[in-house]
């Protein structure tokens, strides 16, 4: 998955420690069973966070399995085995049980207004095959999910951005799961860097840790359906209660701790005071769209676009400050080690903020929000990713400097001990290149040639001792 992670949008990159389960659950009355119901699930397990895609796939596979048994699963596995290697930025045609799903995985080079979605096009001809165009692999319907609490969705964006603990209470696992996925997606293209459980139950191994009142709630997002959680999670600072699509104008933010009864009204229960002012123009546009029967898909796209632009505007000053932490190119020397990105200083960043750097029209206490954000796991995840990218660039620039240096000329008149020290540093760099995918092969070849040339300038007895430093032995 390393090649995929290098291409994919950060929020869709794979993590070794996490699996995603996509479930199709069936319950039917059956008097022959003691409990009176037949219950069974089909689950797809994968490391890929493609909620939209795999929900579609499991909805195709499961009915066939319940109808024909294991042969249906075998046919599905055969089809999925024919899928191409997962690759971001390319249009994919994925056959599964008589259906070809056409979709695209966003890549890291996509612009905010770029080709995140796959545009419908004429499908390629295949007999007896249903074609299904999936505009994206990962998004859920945010508009429909949070329709009853739309006036407070910008508040939810801040809570998710700041890695706040959130409990989502819904009537069914499908609704709770979709709501949690929608919350995580609000901060796209930023990656949500803490844990989230779309459907959390009392049987989960973390149940005691998450429900204890002796310590503060952890920075996770939970989706629950069991009414028992209305009591056990009452101490959580932020609770979202979802119900039917009621009149959103009547839904108000309620104080945390008021969720005392099982029939509590839908709403957002929190004491959190937002840093940014509510963008009333967005809500007005959505209300106008609803009154004019604008398609739900368009309403959802407007909402997603607003939050993508808001997140982008929030991240932009951070990225500009990060650029100032990069060493000057003239400080990159072939005779020294690879320079690294300077440490992020929150107070220095806050002082560097200027109103002209905020490209968003939303007003409010941006400095306060940045200060809060810089203390969160989401910031740490973003910073670690950017630091790794910056250091990779510095690594490549340093290697280029090494390759552009005339080492034969440098060796003239140098003490042997100094030449050997330089050889060892270059050998260490050569070994690092074996694990680095982003460095051009010409730099690897050039560095290997320089090492060979330097060794050739040394006396035979010394060069024979340094045989292990030769590129051919180093696996170049």
DOLORO-307044 format. One record per residue (C-alpha): chain; y, z, x. Coordinates in Angstrom, 3 decimals, padded with zeros to 6 digits. Example, Ala and Ser with C-alpha at 12.3 -4.5 7.8 and 13.67 -1.06 7.14 Angstrom:
{chain=A, y=-004.500, z=007.800, x=012.300} $
{chain=A, y=-001.060, z=007.140, x=013.670} $
// end
This chain:
{chain=A, y=000.000, z=000.000, x=000.000} $
{chain=A, y=002.336, z=000.063, x=003.012} $
{chain=A, y=003.291, z=-003.597, x=002.608} $
{chain=A, y=003.960, z=-003.067, x=-001.114} $
{chain=A, y=006.149, z=000.004, x=-000.474} $
{chain=A, y=008.259, z=-001.967, x=001.991} $
{chain=A, y=008.971, z=-004.582, x=-000.693} $
{chain=A, y=009.151, z=-002.531, x=-003.885} $
{chain=A, y=012.166, z=-000.832, x=-005.447} $
{chain=A, y=012.294, z=002.767, x=-004.222} $
{chain=A, y=011.661, z=004.236, x=-007.670} $
{chain=A, y=008.399, z=002.255, x=-007.934} $
{chain=A, y=006.981, z=003.033, x=-004.510} $
{chain=A, y=003.539, z=004.611, x=-004.329} $
{chain=A, y=002.998, z=008.207, x=-003.221} $
{chain=A, y=-000.351, z=009.227, x=-001.767} $
{chain=A, y=-000.413, z=012.558, x=-003.572} $
{chain=A, y=000.041, z=011.226, x=-007.105} $
{chain=A, y=-002.024, z=009.298, x=-009.625} $
{chain=A, y=-000.897, z=008.020, x=-013.007} $
{chain=A, y=-003.156, z=008.080, x=-016.036} $
{chain=A, y=-002.624, z=005.671, x=-018.942} $
{chain=A, y=-004.508, z=006.816, x=-022.020} $
{chain=A, y=-005.700, z=005.269, x=-025.276} $
{chain=A, y=-006.933, z=008.035, x=-027.589} $
{chain=A, y=-008.981, z=007.471, x=-030.734} $
{chain=A, y=-009.802, z=010.043, x=-033.400} $
{chain=A, y=-011.845, z=009.145, x=-036.495} $
{chain=A, y=-013.449, z=011.181, x=-039.246} $
{chain=A, y=-017.198, z=011.521, x=-038.780} $
{chain=A, y=-019.152, z=014.002, x=-040.922} $
{chain=A, y=-022.172, z=013.735, x=-038.625} $
{chain=A, y=-020.218, z=015.497, x=-035.865} $
{chain=A, y=-019.833, z=019.284, x=-036.115} $
{chain=A, y=-016.038, z=019.174, x=-035.656} $
{chain=A, y=-015.815, z=016.451, x=-038.273} $
{chain=A, y=-014.103, z=013.973, x=-035.953} $
{chain=A, y=-015.117, z=011.397, x=-033.385} $
{chain=A, y=-012.772, z=011.737, x=-030.384} $
{chain=A, y=-012.763, z=009.631, x=-027.251} $
{chain=A, y=-010.239, z=008.263, x=-024.758} $
{chain=A, y=-010.055, z=005.326, x=-022.391} $
{chain=A, y=-008.029, z=006.165, x=-019.277} $
{chain=A, y=-006.735, z=003.876, x=-016.531} $
{chain=A, y=-006.124, z=005.726, x=-013.263} $
{chain=A, y=-003.866, z=004.167, x=-010.637} $
{chain=A, y=-001.270, z=005.069, x=-008.046} $
{chain=A, y=001.123, z=002.500, x=-009.516} $
{chain=A, y=003.896, z=003.847, x=-011.810} $
{chain=A, y=003.868, z=000.761, x=-014.050} $
{chain=A, y=004.090, z=002.495, x=-017.432} $
{chain=A, y=004.883, z=-000.612, x=-019.448} $
{chain=A, y=002.210, z=-002.776, x=-017.829} $
{chain=A, y=-000.728, z=-000.380, x=-017.881} $
{chain=A, y=000.061, z=000.881, x=-021.378} $
{chain=A, y=-000.248, z=-002.747, x=-022.443} $
{chain=A, y=-003.485, z=-003.170, x=-020.493} $
{chain=A, y=-005.176, z=-000.040, x=-021.868} $
{chain=A, y=-004.175, z=-001.082, x=-025.398} $
{chain=A, y=-006.058, z=-004.349, x=-024.815} $
{chain=A, y=-009.130, z=-002.807, x=-023.188} $
{chain=A, y=-009.734, z=000.280, x=-025.351} $
{chain=A, y=-010.288, z=-001.373, x=-028.770} $
{chain=A, y=-012.796, z=-003.727, x=-027.157} $
{chain=A, y=-014.612, z=-000.754, x=-025.623} $
{chain=A, y=-014.763, z=001.133, x=-028.924} $
{chain=A, y=-016.068, z=-002.013, x=-030.613} $
{chain=A, y=-018.634, z=-003.216, x=-028.036} $
{chain=A, y=-019.173, z=-000.307, x=-025.626} $
{chain=A, y=-019.529, z=-000.549, x=-021.858} $
{chain=A, y=-019.840, z=-004.371, x=-021.692} $
{chain=A, y=-016.171, z=-004.437, x=-022.730} $
{chain=A, y=-015.217, z=-002.256, x=-019.773} $
{chain=A, y=-017.308, z=-004.396, x=-017.424} $
{chain=A, y=-015.517, z=-007.539, x=-018.626} $
{chain=A, y=-012.135, z=-005.866, x=-018.151} $
{chain=A, y=-013.031, z=-004.699, x=-014.632} $
{chain=A, y=-014.163, z=-008.217, x=-013.775} $
{chain=A, y=-010.819, z=-009.641, x=-014.907} $
{chain=A, y=-008.750, z=-006.981, x=-013.133} $
{chain=A, y=-010.737, z=-007.606, x=-009.947} $
{chain=A, y=-009.308, z=-011.153, x=-009.985} $
{chain=A, y=-005.712, z=-009.905, x=-009.941} $
{chain=A, y=-003.691, z=-010.768, x=-006.824} $
{chain=A, y=-002.715, z=-008.098, x=-004.319} $
{chain=A, y=000.178, z=-006.143, x=-005.797} $
{chain=A, y=003.429, z=-007.642, x=-004.542} $
{chain=A, y=007.030, z=-006.917, x=-005.474} $
{chain=A, y=009.567, z=-009.628, x=-006.198} $
{chain=A, y=007.071, z=-012.248, x=-007.354} $
{chain=A, y=006.063, z=-013.377, x=-010.818} $
{chain=A, y=002.532, z=-012.287, x=-011.622} $
{chain=A, y=-000.048, z=-013.728, x=-014.003} $
{chain=A, y=-002.615, z=-011.050, x=-014.798} $
{chain=A, y=-005.653, z=-012.039, x=-016.895} $
{chain=A, y=-007.387, z=-009.345, x=-018.947} $
{chain=A, y=-009.888, z=-009.982, x=-021.731} $
{chain=A, y=-008.517, z=-013.284, x=-022.997} $
{chain=A, y=-004.871, z=-012.397, x=-022.445} $
{chain=A, y=-002.670, z=-013.411, x=-019.520} $
{chain=A, y=000.178, z=-010.951, x=-018.911} $
{chain=A, y=003.147, z=-012.554, x=-017.175} $
{chain=A, y=005.450, z=-010.057, x=-015.490} $
{chain=A, y=007.385, z=-009.199, x=-012.353} $
{chain=A, y=007.652, z=-006.097, x=-010.146} $
{chain=A, y=011.247, z=-005.277, x=-009.056} $
{chain=A, y=011.808, z=-005.386, x=-005.298} $
{chain=A, y=014.164, z=-003.449, x=-003.044} $
{chain=A, y=016.483, z=-006.449, x=-002.580} $
{chain=A, y=017.176, z=-006.885, x=-006.303} $
{chain=A, y=020.808, z=-006.443, x=-007.192} $
{chain=A, y=021.830, z=-004.203, x=-010.063} $
{chain=A, y=022.431, z=-007.253, x=-012.250} $
{chain=A, y=019.714, z=-009.255, x=-010.520} $
{chain=A, y=016.253, z=-010.352, x=-011.678} $
{chain=A, y=014.852, z=-006.971, x=-012.624} $
{chain=A, y=013.456, z=-008.561, x=-015.763} $
{chain=A, y=011.160, z=-011.532, x=-016.094} $
{chain=A, y=012.756, z=-014.210, x=-018.228} $
{chain=A, y=010.480, z=-015.855, x=-020.796} $
{chain=A, y=009.284, z=-019.258, x=-019.691} $
{chain=A, y=006.728, z=-021.843, x=-020.697} $
{chain=A, y=003.257, z=-020.407, x=-019.915} $
{chain=A, y=000.847, z=-022.442, x=-017.886} $
{chain=A, y=-001.799, z=-024.161, x=-020.031} $
{chain=A, y=-005.148, z=-022.420, x=-020.409} $
{chain=A, y=-007.602, z=-022.880, x=-023.253} $
{chain=A, y=-008.307, z=-019.973, x=-025.612} $
{chain=A, y=-005.925, z=-017.641, x=-023.784} $
{chain=A, y=-003.135, z=-015.547, x=-025.291} $
{chain=A, y=-000.002, z=-015.403, x=-023.160} $
{chain=A, y=002.082, z=-012.248, x=-023.171} $
{chain=A, y=005.401, z=-012.083, x=-021.304} $
{chain=A, y=006.191, z=-008.530, x=-020.204} $
{chain=A, y=009.877, z=-008.406, x=-019.140} $
{chain=A, y=009.252, z=-005.486, x=-016.782} $
{chain=A, y=006.368, z=-003.315, x=-015.600} $
{chain=A, y=007.950, z=000.125, x=-015.695} $
{chain=A, y=010.562, z=000.694, x=-018.406} $
{chain=A, y=010.195, z=002.346, x=-021.792} $
{chain=A, y=012.432, z=002.147, x=-024.850} $
{chain=A, y=015.130, z=004.724, x=-024.102} $
{chain=A, y=017.221, z=003.893, x=-027.156} $
{chain=A, y=014.470, z=004.470, x=-029.728} $
{chain=A, y=013.077, z=007.484, x=-027.895} $
{chain=A, y=016.367, z=009.390, x=-027.844} $
{chain=A, y=017.918, z=007.921, x=-030.974} $
{chain=A, y=018.204, z=011.328, x=-032.653} $
{chain=A, y=020.089, z=012.816, x=-029.676} $
{chain=A, y=022.039, z=009.800, x=-028.402} $
{chain=A, y=025.408, z=011.644, x=-028.272} $
{chain=A, y=023.930, z=013.908, x=-025.598} $
{chain=A, y=022.081, z=011.347, x=-023.494} $
{chain=A, y=024.735, z=011.409, x=-020.756} $
{chain=A, y=024.150, z=015.159, x=-020.494} $
{chain=A, y=020.432, z=014.413, x=-020.011} $
{chain=A, y=021.333, z=011.955, x=-017.231} $
{chain=A, y=023.127, z=014.764, x=-015.349} $
{chain=A, y=020.214, z=017.161, x=-015.842} $
{chain=A, y=017.731, z=014.624, x=-014.461} $
{chain=A, y=020.063, z=013.645, x=-011.604} $
{chain=A, y=020.387, z=017.301, x=-010.563} $
{chain=A, y=016.606, z=017.960, x=-010.719} $
{chain=A, y=017.013, z=020.541, x=-013.482} $
{chain=A, y=013.914, z=021.954, x=-015.256} $
{chain=A, y=013.520, z=020.206, x=-018.615} $
{chain=A, y=010.933, z=020.792, x=-021.330} $
{chain=A, y=010.519, z=018.026, x=-023.900} $
{chain=A, y=008.922, z=019.139, x=-027.183} $
{chain=A, y=007.545, z=016.431, x=-029.441} $
{chain=A, y=005.051, z=015.983, x=-032.249} $
{chain=A, y=002.572, z=013.804, x=-030.336} $
{chain=A, y=001.482, z=013.078, x=-026.753} $
{chain=A, y=002.695, z=009.483, x=-027.019} $
{chain=A, y=006.215, z=010.594, x=-027.986} $
{chain=A, y=006.390, z=013.338, x=-025.328} $
{chain=A, y=005.075, z=010.966, x=-022.660} $
{chain=A, y=007.527, z=008.232, x=-023.545} $
{chain=A, y=010.403, z=010.733, x=-023.559} $
{chain=A, y=009.550, z=012.098, x=-020.110} $
{chain=A, y=009.222, z=008.573, x=-018.700} $
{chain=A, y=012.546, z=007.668, x=-020.320} $
{chain=A, y=014.236, z=010.698, x=-018.733} $
{chain=A, y=012.931, z=009.799, x=-015.281} $
{chain=A, y=014.131, z=006.223, x=-015.777} $
{chain=A, y=017.681, z=007.278, x=-016.658} $
{chain=A, y=018.605, z=007.568, x=-012.970} $
{chain=A, y=017.243, z=004.143, x=-011.961} $
{chain=A, y=017.521, z=002.792, x=-009.256} $
{chain=A, y=017.414, z=006.321, x=-007.796} $
{chain=A, y=013.925, z=007.754, x=-007.489} $
{chain=A, y=013.127, z=010.983, x=-009.306} $
{chain=A, y=011.773, z=013.014, x=-006.391} $
{chain=A, y=010.300, z=016.078, x=-008.080} $
{chain=A, y=007.251, z=016.483, x=-010.290} $
{chain=A, y=007.060, z=015.423, x=-013.914} $
{chain=A, y=004.245, z=015.754, x=-016.449} $
{chain=A, y=004.495, z=013.387, x=-019.437} $
{chain=A, y=001.870, z=015.408, x=-021.334} $
{chain=A, y=001.416, z=019.029, x=-020.277} $
{chain=A, y=-001.156, z=021.304, x=-021.961} $
{chain=A, y=-002.153, z=024.963, x=-021.888} $
{chain=A, y=-005.264, z=023.942, x=-019.925} $
{chain=A, y=-003.242, z=022.671, x=-016.952} $
{chain=A, y=-003.816, z=024.553, x=-013.689} $
{chain=A, y=-000.052, z=025.107, x=-013.365} $
{chain=A, y=000.277, z=026.632, x=-016.834} $
{chain=A, y=000.789, z=030.210, x=-015.597} $
{chain=A, y=003.281, z=029.176, x=-012.917} $
{chain=A, y=005.398, z=027.162, x=-015.339} $
{chain=A, y=005.381, z=029.684, x=-018.178} $
{chain=A, y=005.906, z=032.924, x=-016.251} $
{chain=A, y=009.184, z=034.710, x=-016.935} $
{chain=A, y=009.196, z=036.615, x=-013.649} $
{chain=A, y=010.707, z=033.678, x=-011.772} $
{chain=A, y=013.020, z=030.806, x=-012.552} $
{chain=A, y=011.572, z=027.593, x=-013.937} $
{chain=A, y=010.579, z=025.031, x=-011.275} $
{chain=A, y=012.507, z=021.729, x=-011.054} $
{chain=A, y=010.028, z=019.694, x=-013.100} $
{chain=A, y=010.089, z=017.792, x=-016.397} $
{chain=A, y=007.357, z=018.705, x=-018.877} $
{chain=A, y=006.337, z=016.921, x=-022.056} $
{chain=A, y=004.556, z=019.224, x=-024.530} $
{chain=A, y=003.294, z=019.090, x=-028.113} $
{chain=A, y=001.580, z=022.437, x=-028.679} $
{chain=A, y=003.817, z=024.711, x=-030.841} $
{chain=A, y=002.731, z=027.563, x=-028.576} $
{chain=A, y=005.167, z=026.243, x=-025.949} $
{chain=A, y=008.134, z=026.974, x=-028.224} $
{chain=A, y=007.565, z=030.603, x=-027.290} $
{chain=A, y=006.191, z=030.357, x=-023.739} $
{chain=A, y=008.921, z=027.976, x=-022.536} $
{chain=A, y=011.748, z=029.670, x=-024.375} $
{chain=A, y=013.172, z=030.949, x=-021.072} $
{chain=A, y=013.502, z=027.433, x=-019.663} $
{chain=A, y=017.180, z=026.511, x=-019.167} $
{chain=A, y=016.982, z=023.057, x=-020.807} $
{chain=A, y=014.823, z=022.142, x=-023.788} $
{chain=A, y=014.850, z=018.818, x=-025.619} $
{chain=A, y=013.370, z=018.931, x=-029.096} $
{chain=A, y=012.578, z=015.499, x=-030.560} $
{chain=A, y=012.039, z=014.771, x=-034.224} $
{chain=A, y=012.392, z=011.874, x=-036.575} $
{chain=A, y=015.260, z=009.424, x=-036.157} $
{chain=A, y=017.754, z=011.579, x=-038.002} $
{chain=A, y=021.494, z=011.034, x=-038.120} $
{chain=A, y=022.438, z=011.540, x=-034.470} $
{chain=A, y=025.991, z=012.565, x=-035.406} $
{chain=A, y=024.620, z=015.783, x=-036.911} $
{chain=A, y=022.622, z=016.751, x=-033.821} $
{chain=A, y=024.501, z=019.206, x=-031.640} $
{chain=A, y=023.883, z=020.825, x=-028.269} $
{chain=A, y=022.547, z=024.310, x=-028.929} $
{chain=A, y=022.501, z=027.308, x=-026.651} $
{chain=A, y=019.323, z=027.791, x=-024.659} $
{chain=A, y=017.175, z=030.588, x=-026.053} $
{chain=A, y=017.735, z=029.618, x=-029.702} $
{chain=A, y=014.365, z=027.889, x=-029.946} $
{chain=A, y=012.640, z=030.836, x=-031.604} $
{chain=A, y=010.801, z=029.284, x=-034.492} $
{chain=A, y=008.203, z=026.551, x=-034.626} $
{chain=A, y=010.298, z=024.487, x=-037.041} $
{chain=A, y=013.417, z=024.431, x=-034.888} $
{chain=A, y=015.663, z=021.468, x=-035.449} $
{chain=A, y=015.778, z=018.490, x=-033.057} $
{chain=A, y=018.415, z=018.784, x=-030.390} $
{chain=A, y=019.235, z=019.712, x=-026.803} $
{chain=A, y=019.055, z=023.441, x=-026.070} $
{chain=A, y=020.982, z=024.285, x=-022.913} $
{chain=A, y=023.841, z=026.300, x=-021.427} $
{chain=A, y=024.627, z=023.511, x=-018.957} $
{chain=A, y=028.238, z=022.367, x=-018.777} $
{chain=A, y=028.449, z=018.684, x=-017.759} $
{chain=A, y=030.622, z=017.745, x=-014.786} $
{chain=A, y=031.517, z=014.323, x=-016.202} $
{chain=A, y=033.242, z=013.513, x=-019.461} $
{chain=A, y=031.255, z=011.802, x=-022.172} $
{chain=A, y=031.743, z=008.036, x=-022.325} $
{chain=A, y=032.624, z=007.628, x=-026.006} $
{chain=A, y=032.978, z=003.849, x=-025.707} $
{chain=A, y=029.234, z=003.510, x=-025.069} $
{chain=A, y=028.367, z=005.523, x=-028.169} $
{chain=A, y=030.844, z=003.507, x=-030.211} $
{chain=A, y=029.240, z=000.225, x=-029.097} $
{chain=A, y=025.788, z=001.532, x=-029.981} $
{chain=A, y=027.000, z=002.690, x=-033.414} $
{chain=A, y=028.563, z=-000.701, x=-034.060} $
{chain=A, y=025.336, z=-002.369, x=-032.981} $
{chain=A, y=023.326, z=-000.209, x=-035.346} $
{chain=A, y=025.608, z=-000.893, x=-038.292} $
{chain=A, y=025.413, z=-004.655, x=-037.613} $
{chain=A, y=021.609, z=-004.549, x=-037.257} $
{chain=A, y=021.694, z=-005.485, x=-033.602} $
{chain=A, y=018.094, z=-005.741, x=-032.279} $
{chain=A, y=016.690, z=-002.548, x=-030.781} $
{chain=A, y=015.873, z=-004.462, x=-027.589} $
{chain=A, y=019.548, z=-005.292, x=-027.101} $
{chain=A, y=020.627, z=-001.717, x=-027.829} $
{chain=A, y=018.100, z=-000.462, x=-025.296} $
{chain=A, y=019.269, z=-002.951, x=-022.668} $
{chain=A, y=022.888, z=-001.860, x=-023.158} $
{chain=A, y=021.880, z=001.761, x=-022.670} $
{chain=A, y=019.796, z=001.028, x=-019.565} $
{chain=A, y=022.573, z=-001.098, x=-018.073} $
{chain=A, y=025.134, z=001.680, x=-018.616} $
{chain=A, y=023.043, z=004.289, x=-016.800} $
{chain=A, y=021.996, z=001.896, x=-014.019} $
{chain=A, y=025.679, z=001.176, x=-013.349} $
{chain=A, y=026.587, z=004.863, x=-013.614} $
{chain=A, y=023.871, z=005.816, x=-011.105} $
{chain=A, y=024.884, z=002.975, x=-008.803} $
{chain=A, y=028.527, z=004.109, x=-008.910} $
{chain=A, y=027.393, z=007.659, x=-008.135} $
{chain=A, y=025.274, z=006.608, x=-005.142} $
{chain=A, y=027.805, z=004.168, x=-003.641} $
{chain=A, y=030.116, z=006.791, x=-002.002} $
{chain=A, y=027.046, z=008.524, x=-000.555} $
{chain=A, y=025.868, z=005.272, x=001.004} $
{chain=A, y=029.327, z=004.562, x=002.417} $
{chain=A, y=029.441, z=007.997, x=004.017} $
{chain=A, y=025.936, z=007.464, x=005.391} $
{chain=A, y=027.157, z=004.274, x=007.076} $
{chain=A, y=029.731, z=006.343, x=008.971} $
{chain=A, y=026.879, z=008.429, x=010.417} $
{chain=A, y=025.363, z=005.414, x=012.169} $
{chain=A, y=025.863, z=005.355, x=015.981} $
{chain=A, y=028.100, z=002.601, x=017.343} $
{chain=A, y=026.155, z=-000.390, x=018.585} $
{chain=A, y=027.781, z=-000.097, x=022.025} $
{chain=A, y=026.120, z=003.318, x=022.393} $
{chain=A, y=022.649, z=001.735, x=022.231} $
{chain=A, y=021.499, z=001.563, x=025.854} $
{chain=A, y=018.225, z=000.162, x=027.236} $
{chain=A, y=018.216, z=002.983, x=029.787} $
{chain=A, y=018.297, z=005.757, x=027.177} $
{chain=A, y=016.221, z=006.762, x=024.177} $
{chain=A, y=016.674, z=005.335, x=020.698} $
{chain=A, y=019.753, z=006.839, x=018.979} $
{chain=A, y=019.299, z=008.380, x=015.530} $
{chain=A, y=021.394, z=008.813, x=012.410} $
{chain=A, y=023.750, z=011.814, x=012.546} $
{chain=A, y=023.039, z=014.703, x=010.147} $
{chain=A, y=024.495, z=014.615, x=006.642} $
{chain=A, y=027.272, z=017.181, x=006.183} $
{chain=A, y=027.937, z=017.952, x=002.515} $
{chain=A, y=031.388, z=019.469, x=003.013} $
{chain=A, y=032.473, z=016.597, x=005.236} $
{chain=A, y=031.275, z=014.148, x=002.601} $
{chain=A, y=033.121, z=015.972, x=-000.202} $
{chain=A, y=036.329, z=015.917, x=001.865} $
{chain=A, y=035.913, z=012.192, x=002.470} $
{chain=A, y=035.796, z=011.457, x=-001.274} $
{chain=A, y=038.641, z=009.412, x=-002.616} $
{chain=A, y=039.302, z=008.334, x=-006.189} $
{chain=A, y=039.188, z=004.726, x=-005.022} $
{chain=A, y=035.555, z=005.247, x=-003.975} $
{chain=A, y=034.525, z=006.041, x=-007.551} $
{chain=A, y=034.001, z=002.619, x=-009.106} $
{chain=A, y=032.972, z=004.010, x=-012.494} $
{chain=A, y=035.430, z=004.501, x=-015.368} $
{chain=A, y=033.775, z=007.782, x=-016.410} $
{chain=A, y=036.134, z=010.658, x=-015.598} $
{chain=A, y=035.333, z=014.235, x=-014.683} $
{chain=A, y=034.550, z=016.564, x=-011.809} $
{chain=A, y=032.790, z=014.088, x=-009.525} $
{chain=A, y=033.152, z=016.380, x=-006.486} $
{chain=A, y=031.416, z=019.202, x=-008.359} $
{chain=A, y=028.599, z=016.892, x=-009.398} $
{chain=A, y=028.139, z=015.658, x=-005.813} $
{chain=A, y=028.077, z=019.235, x=-004.522} $
{chain=A, y=025.402, z=020.112, x=-007.072} $
{chain=A, y=023.403, z=016.951, x=-006.368} $
{chain=A, y=023.358, z=017.547, x=-002.601} $
{chain=A, y=021.366, z=020.737, x=-003.203} $
{chain=A, y=018.585, z=018.998, x=-005.119} $
{chain=A, y=015.227, z=017.428, x=-004.354} $
{chain=A, y=016.542, z=014.100, x=-005.637} $
{chain=A, y=019.206, z=014.124, x=-002.933} $
{chain=A, y=016.656, z=015.085, x=-000.298} $
{chain=A, y=014.356, z=012.266, x=-001.390} $
{chain=A, y=017.214, z=009.748, x=-001.324} $
{chain=A, y=018.482, z=010.992, x=002.036} $
{chain=A, y=015.033, z=010.951, x=003.661} $
{chain=A, y=014.525, z=007.367, x=002.497} $
{chain=A, y=017.931, z=006.219, x=003.761} $
{chain=A, y=017.536, z=008.076, x=007.053} $
{chain=A, y=014.181, z=006.398, x=007.611} $
{chain=A, y=015.698, z=002.985, x=006.869} $
{chain=A, y=018.666, z=003.640, x=009.188} $
{chain=A, y=016.482, z=004.876, x=012.033} $
{chain=A, y=014.248, z=001.804, x=011.635} $
{chain=A, y=017.324, z=-000.396, x=012.060} $
{chain=A, y=018.378, z=001.581, x=015.146} $
{chain=A, y=014.839, z=001.293, x=016.486} $
{chain=A, y=014.946, z=-002.484, x=016.119} $
{chain=A, y=018.407, z=-002.744, x=017.732} $
{chain=A, y=017.201, z=-000.629, x=020.638} $
{chain=A, y=014.119, z=-002.820, x=021.106} $
{chain=A, y=016.310, z=-005.927, x=021.031} $
{chain=A, y=018.487, z=-004.379, x=023.755} $
{chain=A, y=015.374, z=-003.661, x=025.817} $
{chain=A, y=014.187, z=-007.245, x=025.415} $
{chain=A, y=017.594, z=-008.726, x=026.307} $
{chain=A, y=017.844, z=-006.784, x=029.593} $
{chain=A, y=017.048, z=-008.469, x=032.929} $
{chain=A, y=014.522, z=-005.908, x=034.164} $
{chain=A, y=013.530, z=-007.833, x=037.280} $
{chain=A, y=017.133, z=-007.677, x=038.441} $
{chain=A, y=017.335, z=-003.993, x=037.461} $
{chain=A, y=014.256, z=-003.158, x=039.547} $
{chain=A, y=015.843, z=-004.444, x=042.740} $
{chain=A, y=016.523, z=-001.498, x=045.052} $
{chain=A, y=015.467, z=001.101, x=042.467} $
{chain=A, y=013.350, z=004.064, x=043.611} $
{chain=A, y=009.758, z=003.687, x=042.487} $
{chain=A, y=009.891, z=006.970, x=040.560} $
{chain=A, y=012.816, z=005.665, x=038.473} $
{chain=A, y=010.989, z=002.399, x=037.767} $
{chain=A, y=007.854, z=004.292, x=036.720} $
{chain=A, y=009.881, z=006.559, x=034.406} $
{chain=A, y=011.356, z=003.495, x=032.727} $
{chain=A, y=007.908, z=001.936, x=032.433} $
{chain=A, y=006.577, z=005.035, x=030.700} $
{chain=A, y=009.469, z=004.973, x=028.205} $
{chain=A, y=008.868, z=001.289, x=027.486} $
{chain=A, y=005.138, z=001.914, x=027.127} $
{chain=A, y=005.823, z=004.685, x=024.601} $
{chain=A, y=008.046, z=002.268, x=022.708} $
{chain=A, y=005.288, z=-000.349, x=022.822} $
{chain=A, y=002.843, z=002.130, x=021.301} $
{chain=A, y=005.336, z=002.933, x=018.530} $
{chain=A, y=005.541, z=-000.744, x=017.674} $
{chain=A, y=001.872, z=-000.734, x=016.737} $
{chain=A, y=002.768, z=001.498, x=013.766} $
{chain=A, y=006.030, z=-000.277, x=012.892} $
{chain=A, y=005.737, z=-003.090, x=010.355} $
{chain=A, y=009.397, z=-004.074, x=010.138} $
{chain=A, y=009.986, z=-005.097, x=013.779} $
{chain=A, y=009.805, z=-008.810, x=014.502} $
{chain=A, y=006.765, z=-009.883, x=016.516} $
{chain=A, y=009.020, z=-011.684, x=019.051} $
{chain=A, y=010.408, z=-008.298, x=020.120} $
{chain=A, y=006.912, z=-006.921, x=020.583} $
{chain=A, y=005.946, z=-009.942, x=022.666} $
{chain=A, y=009.152, z=-009.753, x=024.699} $
{chain=A, y=008.706, z=-006.044, x=025.423} $
{chain=A, y=005.100, z=-006.606, x=026.479} $
{chain=A, y=006.206, z=-009.348, x=028.885} $
{chain=A, y=008.879, z=-007.100, x=030.424} $
{chain=A, y=006.343, z=-004.317, x=031.011} $
{chain=A, y=004.029, z=-006.779, x=032.741} $
{chain=A, y=006.867, z=-008.120, x=034.916} $
{chain=A, y=008.041, z=-004.660, x=035.970} $
{chain=A, y=004.514, z=-003.638, x=036.947} $
{chain=A, y=004.247, z=-006.802, x=039.046} $
{chain=A, y=007.224, z=-005.664, x=041.168} $
{chain=A, y=005.442, z=-002.481, x=042.272} $
{chain=A, y=003.114, z=-002.166, x=045.277} $
{chain=A, y=-000.560, z=-003.018, x=044.506} $
{chain=A, y=-001.752, z=000.557, x=044.980} $
{chain=A, y=000.811, z=001.876, x=042.476} $
{chain=A, y=000.389, z=-000.954, x=039.969} $
{chain=A, y=-003.371, z=-000.353, x=039.926} $
{chain=A, y=-002.686, z=003.268, x=038.961} $
{chain=A, y=-000.465, z=002.068, x=036.129} $
{chain=A, y=-003.127, z=-000.211, x=034.670} $
{chain=A, y=-003.164, z=001.822, x=031.431} $
{chain=A, y=000.488, z=000.942, x=030.856} $
{chain=A, y=-000.254, z=-002.774, x=030.772} $
{chain=A, y=000.357, z=-004.235, x=027.306} $
{chain=A, y=-003.112, z=-005.767, x=027.163} $
{chain=A, y=-004.560, z=-002.285, x=027.431} $
{chain=A, y=-001.999, z=-000.848, x=025.025} $
{chain=A, y=-003.134, z=-003.130, x=022.226} $
{chain=A, y=-000.016, z=-005.293, x=022.093} $
// end
